Amino acid sequence: MDAALANRLAATVRTADPDRYFATLFAPAAARPFLFALYAFNAEVARVAETVREPMLGAIRLEWWRETAEGAARAAPRNHDVARGLAALFATGKVVLADFEALIAARGFDTSPDRHADFAALENYVDATGGAVMRLAIRILGGDPALAREAALAYGLTGLLRSLPFHNARHKLYMPLDLLSAMHLTPEEFFVLRDDDRMDAVAHQVALRARNHFLEARKARPDTALATLLPAALVPLYLRRLGTRGDVPIHRRQMALLSAAMRKRL
């Protein structure tokens, strides 16, 4: 991959996904362009739901990205920086098209009217989206993809809690239906209620699951794959900030990533 393309992909990831951008700076220099290509692709498919309201339109855009990944895998990329980055990534032989197709298929949930029946369904979704990205990143660094699950679930569940206001505004439910039912909440109430103890209780239960996954992830010794897991080191910061105004400042995130990198563990 030429340096100009790598720099453009890095700039894209820095804007769209700063946590993964700064984590990637701790990866070996030769691998960074390929990680940026993966993360730029992920940012594109993840934000499809932010740009469409109809499931059909979402399906069309996701299909465009599936065809883009297919062309890149055949060394015939579209005239798009992410497509060219993917072509360079496929050329390394470290990833296969089927993984990207599965990730795109999992993202279909974001623009559908579907809902998660229980925590198992929610965690399967998180594992099939953020977990898949983390496994691919680990493969790029030559690590063990099995390291991804706990870190990805911790980071993914926390991310859903952080984005609750956005998802509620578009009436897209990610929280498990059985959890809402236990709190005597309907999805419609969940979308519109404010300052309700039941809402806090739902968030608290999901936060507990995220924290438990984080504690499990901390037991791992990721070695060469650490840079791909580093975003999960931000989970404690994000969980402490839930329910308060404002996000965690970028400099605090950078310090948390640096601390984890120096400890060589989350």
C-alpha positions as a Python dict, from the first residue, in 0.01 Angstrom:
ca = {
    (1, 'M'): (0, 0, 0),
    (2, 'D'): (145, 338, -95),
    (3, 'A'): (206, 595, 176),
    (4, 'A'): (-46, 848, 43),
    (5, 'L'): (-330, 598, 56),
    (6, 'A'): (-226, 480, 401),
    (7, 'N'): (-224, 840, 527),
    (8, 'R'): (-572, 907, 387),
    (9, 'L'): (-709, 592, 547),
    (10, 'A'): (-548, 689, 878),
    (11, 'A'): (-710, 1032, 859),
    (12, 'T'): (-1047, 872, 790),
    (13, 'V'): (-1016, 645, 1093),
    (14, 'R'): (-893, 927, 1316),
    (15, 'T'): (-1213, 1119, 1240),
    (16, 'A'): (-1461, 831, 1240),
    (17, 'D'): (-1312, 602, 1505),
    (18, 'P'): (-1055, 782, 1721),
    (19, 'D'): (-1032, 503, 1980),
    (20, 'R'): (-914, 252, 1722),
    (21, 'Y'): (-697, 514, 1554),
    (22, 'F'): (-495, 590, 1867),
    (23, 'A'): (-482, 220, 1964),
    (24, 'T'): (-334, 141, 1621),
    (25, 'L'): (-41, 372, 1688),
    (26, 'F'): (83, 104, 1929),
    (27, 'A'): (85, -160, 1653),
    (28, 'P'): (398, -236, 1447),
    (29, 'A'): (443, 36, 1186),
    (30, 'A'): (428, -207, 894),
    (31, 'A'): (86, -335, 1002),
    (32, 'R'): (-81, 0, 1067),
    (33, 'P'): (-194, 74, 708),
    (34, 'F'): (-375, -260, 694),
    (35, 'L'): (-544, -200, 1029),
    (36, 'F'): (-652, 143, 908),
    (37, 'A'): (-796, -15, 593),
    (38, 'L'): (-1000, -257, 806),
    (39, 'Y'): (-1119, 13, 1045),
    (40, 'A'): (-1209, 251, 764),
    (41, 'F'): (-1420, -24, 607),
    (42, 'N'): (-1586, -93, 941),
    (43, 'A'): (-1666, 276, 987),
    (44, 'E'): (-1834, 285, 648),
    (45, 'V'): (-2061, -13, 707),
    (46, 'A'): (-2135, 89, 1067),
    (47, 'R'): (-2259, 431, 967),
    (48, 'V'): (-2497, 308, 698),
    (49, 'A'): (-2773, 310, 959),
    (50, 'E'): (-2696, 673, 1039),
    (51, 'T'): (-2765, 781, 681),
    (52, 'V'): (-3083, 591, 592),
    (53, 'R'): (-3428, 547, 744),
    (54, 'E'): (-3566, 264, 535),
    (55, 'P'): (-3444, -98, 570),
    (56, 'M'): (-3441, -137, 192),
    (57, 'L'): (-3208, 158, 148),
    (58, 'G'): (-2984, 18, 418),
    (59, 'A'): (-2976, -318, 243),
    (60, 'I'): (-2883, -152, -87),
    (61, 'R'): (-2592, 36, 68),
    (62, 'L'): (-2467, -268, 252),
    (63, 'E'): (-2486, -466, -72),
    (64, 'W'): (-2273, -197, -239),
    (65, 'W'): (-2010, -252, 29),
    (66, 'R'): (-2036, -630, -10),
    (67, 'E'): (-1967, -593, -382),
    (68, 'T'): (-1686, -351, -300),
    (69, 'A'): (-1523, -606, -70),
    (70, 'E'): (-1571, -878, -332),
    (71, 'G'): (-1400, -666, -597),
    (72, 'A'): (-1114, -587, -360),
    (73, 'A'): (-1069, -957, -284),
    (74, 'R'): (-1035, -1018, -661),
    (75, 'A'): (-772, -744, -684),
    (76, 'A'): (-1019, -532, -884),
    (77, 'P'): (-1106, -255, -637),
    (78, 'R'): (-1349, 25, -704),
    (79, 'N'): (-1219, 379, -730),
    (80, 'H'): (-1250, 440, -358),
    (81, 'D'): (-978, 470, -93),
    (82, 'V'): (-1138, 208, 131),
    (83, 'A'): (-1170, -33, -161),
    (84, 'R'): (-805, 15, -255),
    (85, 'G'): (-705, -32, 108),
    (86, 'L'): (-905, -354, 124),
    (87, 'A'): (-737, -481, -192),
    (88, 'A'): (-398, -429, -30),
    (89, 'L'): (-522, -603, 285),
    (90, 'F'): (-657, -904, 94),
    (91, 'A'): (-327, -928, -91),
    (92, 'T'): (-151, -1005, 240),
    (93, 'G'): (-344, -1334, 259),
    (94, 'K'): (-427, -1273, 626),
    (95, 'V'): (-802, -1219, 578),
    (96, 'V'): (-1071, -1376, 360),
    (97, 'L'): (-1379, -1233, 191),
    (98, 'A'): (-1623, -1452, 389),
    (99, 'D'): (-1537, -1267, 710),
    (100, 'F'): (-1623, -933, 553),
    (101, 'E'): (-1945, -1069, 407),
    (102, 'A'): (-2046, -1199, 750),
    (103, 'L'): (-1972, -860, 908),
    (104, 'I'): (-2185, -681, 648),
    (105, 'A'): (-2469, -930, 699),
    (106, 'A'): (-2460, -871, 1076),
    (107, 'R'): (-2484, -496, 1017),
    (108, 'G'): (-2818, -554, 847),
    (109, 'F'): (-2970, -551, 1197),
    (110, 'D'): (-2891, -180, 1230),
    (111, 'T'): (-3141, -73, 965),
    (112, 'S'): (-3399, -346, 1026),
    (113, 'P'): (-3700, -341, 1260),
    (114, 'D'): (-3559, -650, 1436),
    (115, 'R'): (-3495, -656, 1811),
    (116, 'H'): (-3287, -867, 2047),
    (117, 'A'): (-3497, -1108, 2250),
    (118, 'D'): (-3242, -1150, 2527),
    (119, 'F'): (-2884, -1086, 2633),
    (120, 'A'): (-2760, -1384, 2434),
    (121, 'A'): (-2899, -1234, 2113),
    (122, 'L'): (-2751, -893, 2197),
    (123, 'E'): (-2409, -1038, 2267),
    (124, 'N'): (-2421, -1247, 1950),
    (125, 'Y'): (-2480, -924, 1755),
    (126, 'V'): (-2192, -747, 1929),
    (127, 'D'): (-1964, -1043, 1866),
    (128, 'A'): (-2066, -1058, 1499),
    (129, 'T'): (-1992, -688, 1446),
    (130, 'G'): (-1728, -539, 1677),
    (131, 'G'): (-1602, -884, 1768),
    (132, 'A'): (-1553, -973, 1402),
    (133, 'V'): (-1354, -655, 1345),
    (134, 'M'): (-1135, -728, 1644),
    (135, 'R'): (-1070, -1086, 1526),
    (136, 'L'): (-972, -965, 1181),
    (137, 'A'): (-739, -707, 1334),
    (138, 'I'): (-576, -975, 1548),
    (139, 'R'): (-517, -1188, 1239),
    (140, 'I'): (-346, -895, 1071),
    (141, 'L'): (-101, -885, 1363),
    (142, 'G'): (-58, -1263, 1363),
    (143, 'G'): (-225, -1317, 1701),
    (144, 'D'): (-491, -1556, 1829),
    (145, 'P'): (-843, -1443, 1726),
    (146, 'A'): (-985, -1621, 2033),
    (147, 'L'): (-854, -1329, 2239),
    (148, 'A'): (-1117, -1098, 2091),
    (149, 'R'): (-1448, -1210, 2239),
    (150, 'E'): (-1437, -1073, 2595),
    (151, 'A'): (-1269, -745, 2499),
    (152, 'A'): (-1507, -694, 2208),
    (153, 'L'): (-1815, -761, 2420),
    (154, 'A'): (-1697, -520, 2689),
    (155, 'Y'): (-1623, -245, 2439),
    (156, 'G'): (-1930, -312, 2222),
    (157, 'L'): (-2183, -317, 2506),
    (158, 'T'): (-2032, 0, 2647),
    (159, 'G'): (-2054, 162, 2306),
    (160, 'L'): (-2424, 82, 2281),
    (161, 'L'): (-2482, 243, 2620),
    (162, 'R'): (-2291, 554, 2514),
    (163, 'S'): (-2501, 580, 2198),
    (164, 'L'): (-2840, 522, 2362),
    (165, 'P'): (-2961, 882, 2305),
    (166, 'F'): (-2882, 856, 1934),
    (167, 'H'): (-3047, 517, 1891),
    (168, 'N'): (-3352, 618, 2093),
    (169, 'A'): (-3394, 926, 1876),
    (170, 'R'): (-3416, 704, 1569),
    (171, 'H'): (-3632, 450, 1755),
    (172, 'K'): (-3386, 167, 1711),
    (173, 'L'): (-3376, -71, 2006),
    (174, 'Y'): (-3059, -261, 2096),
    (175, 'M'): (-3140, -340, 2460),
    (176, 'P'): (-3281, -693, 2517),
    (177, 'L'): (-3658, -723, 2521),
    (178, 'D'): (-3659, -953, 2822),
    (179, 'L'): (-3464, -694, 3022),
    (180, 'L'): (-3713, -421, 2934),
    (181, 'S'): (-3998, -653, 3026),
    (182, 'A'): (-3838, -723, 3365),
    (183, 'M'): (-3833, -348, 3426),
    (184, 'H'): (-4196, -314, 3311),
    (185, 'L'): (-4095, -105, 3013),
    (186, 'T'): (-4220, -123, 2656),
    (187, 'P'): (-3983, -30, 2373),
    (188, 'E'): (-4197, 277, 2301),
    (189, 'E'): (-4159, 394, 2661),
    (190, 'F'): (-3788, 327, 2651),
    (191, 'F'): (-3751, 557, 2353),
    (192, 'V'): (-3919, 857, 2514),
    (193, 'L'): (-3892, 837, 2894),
    (194, 'R'): (-3638, 1056, 3070),
    (195, 'D'): (-3517, 1053, 3431),
    (196, 'D'): (-3690, 724, 3502),
    (197, 'D'): (-3540, 473, 3746),
    (198, 'R'): (-3636, 189, 3514),
    (199, 'M'): (-3425, 337, 3236),
    (200, 'D'): (-3130, 363, 3474),
    (201, 'A'): (-3186, 2, 3582),
    (202, 'V'): (-3168, -121, 3222),
    (203, 'A'): (-2846, 69, 3161),
    (204, 'H'): (-2704, -55, 3490),
    (205, 'Q'): (-2763, -419, 3398),
    (206, 'V'): (-2593, -378, 3061),
    (207, 'A'): (-2306, -190, 3226),
    (208, 'L'): (-2259, -478, 3469),
    (209, 'R'): (-2232, -722, 3179),
    (210, 'A'): (-1981, -494, 3007),
    (211, 'R'): (-1772, -467, 3323),
    (212, 'N'): (-1775, -845, 3375),
    (213, 'H'): (-1653, -899, 3019),
    (214, 'F'): (-1382, -637, 3073),
    (215, 'L'): (-1259, -812, 3387),
    (216, 'E'): (-1240, -1138, 3193),
    (217, 'A'): (-1055, -966, 2908),
    (218, 'R'): (-798, -830, 3154),
    (219, 'K'): (-690, -1185, 3238),
    (220, 'A'): (-553, -1237, 2888),
    (221, 'R'): (-192, -1174, 2786),
    (222, 'P'): (-241, -1062, 2425),
    (223, 'D'): (127, -1016, 2339),
    (224, 'T'): (151, -910, 1971),
    (225, 'A'): (-225, -851, 1946),
    (226, 'L'): (-244, -593, 2224),
    (227, 'A'): (-294, -293, 1994),
    (228, 'T'): (-611, -449, 1853),
    (229, 'L'): (-761, -499, 2200),
    (230, 'L'): (-659, -162, 2344),
    (231, 'P'): (-993, 15, 2280),
    (232, 'A'): (-1139, -209, 2552),
    (233, 'A'): (-901, -45, 2800),
    (234, 'L'): (-1133, 257, 2778),
    (235, 'V'): (-1434, 67, 2912),
    (236, 'P'): (-1386, 169, 3279),
    (237, 'L'): (-1356, 536, 3178),
    (238, 'Y'): (-1669, 520, 2967),
    (239, 'L'): (-1874, 334, 3227),
    (240, 'R'): (-1786, 589, 3494),
    (241, 'R'): (-1898, 869, 3263),
    (242, 'L'): (-2239, 716, 3180),
    (243, 'G'): (-2527, 936, 3287),
    (244, 'T'): (-2315, 1250, 3301),
    (245, 'R'): (-2286, 1525, 3048),
    (246, 'G'): (-2010, 1515, 2794),
    (247, 'D'): (-1779, 1242, 2672),
    (248, 'V'): (-1440, 1135, 2804),
    (249, 'P'): (-1188, 1394, 2680),
    (250, 'I'): (-954, 1265, 2413),
    (251, 'H'): (-643, 1329, 2623),
    (252, 'R'): (-778, 1104, 2900),
    (253, 'R'): (-846, 833, 2647),
    (254, 'Q'): (-493, 865, 2511),
    (255, 'M'): (-347, 836, 2861),
    (256, 'A'): (-556, 525, 2933),
    (257, 'L'): (-439, 363, 2609),
    (258, 'L'): (-78, 451, 2685),
    (259, 'S'): (-106, 310, 3036),
    (260, 'A'): (-249, -18, 2908),
    (261, 'A'): (15, -40, 2636),
    (262, 'M'): (293, 10, 2892),
    (263, 'R'): (143, -256, 3122),
    (264, 'K'): (101, -484, 2819),
    (265, 'R'): (-251, -573, 2931),
    (266, 'L'): (-592, -408, 2944),
}
